[in-house]
Amino acid sequence: MMPKMMLQKCFSIAFVWLAISFEAKTASVDNTHHMGGDRVLGADRKLSDKEHDTNTNDDHDHHGDYDYDHEAFLGHDEAREFDQLPPEESKARLGQIVDRIDSNEDGYVTLDEMRDWIRFTQQRYISEDVDRQWVQHNVDNKDTLNWAEYRQLVYGFLDEDLSEGHEDEDTITYQRMEDRDRRRWETADENSDGTLNKLEFKHFLHPEESDHMRDIVISETIADIDKNGDGLISLEEYVGDMFRGDDDESTEPDWVKAEREAFNDQRDENGDGFMDSEEVKKWILPADYDHTEAEAKHLIFESDVDGDSKLSKEEIIEKYDLFVGSQATDFGEALTRHDEF
């Protein structure tokens, strides 16, 4: 049976991707990052929570945006594991990564190859997370995992609490989490056999990546923000999800004021004062902007010295600070992995 203190380490992503963002973003009224952007999911989600501007004006200084570029190019975890390497070694290791990106081995990185690489680095985290949690929850290494096994590992402690008559606030919260996970489990179970294979388990952990799971992502988002249970998101519920301050709008940070304007001008399309499920879908699963495509174009534009719309290894290494910074990521790990790309 799992101790309560360990529960948060093995909760399904069914709740964690929301809970972590909420805790991090609402811990202080002075936060400059907020849930409004973090709730955007799937392929259209920003590639990093760093500030970024894809303005391609030649006079525009992108130096302050490089943290975003590093995470987009390398992946979040790798970009956080910077080693104190001298520039020459950073350039040498970047050159090895360029060889991987150049899939047709013609000596150039095209827009398609850059886009594929960025998409690969973003998906790598999901693959690794699924692998890790599959091993953690599927202790017998079977082809499938059933709900009873998963539920016992993650929520089994509730049986003892309930048998002893403990129904405090924490217990009720965990029961709600279990109910949410059960609904998501049933949606991920496409053949309705009561078990999940590894692909279905991926859909369970990362529903935003699967088209057939997106309705449940929308319903979960509404449930998290809709405090009065009417199935709609009001302006105050929308703002309250990302900012906890006093009721005095005059003292709110500028980004909160901007979110209020965004709700009125963009989110609430029919102007009825609420976001319904369709409006929430357009908010968290936008279909009109591809961040991967935009970032690939941005990286090529910034590095393409000769204007041929593709990058040589020399051009990339010349702009190594754009791709990896003056301190290089742990490229050794990225290069020795057996990823298929």
Secondary structure, DSSP 4 states (H G I P E B T S, - for coil): ---GGGHHHH--HHHHHHHHHHHHHHS-TT-S--HHHHT--GGGS-S-SS-------TT---GGGHHHHHHHHH-HHHHH------HHHHHHHHHHHHHHH-TT-SSEE-HHHHHHHHHHHHHHHHHHHHHHHHHHH-TT--S-EEHHHHHHHHHTHHHHHHHTT---HHHHHHHHHHHHHHHHHHHH-TT-SSEE-HHHHHHHH-GGG-GGGHHHHHHHHHHHH-SS-SSSEEHHHHHHHH----S-GGGS-HHHHHHHHHIIIII-TT-SSEE-HHHHHHHHS-SS--HHHHHHHHHHHHH-SS-SSSEEHHHHHHTHHHHT-SS---HHHHHHS----
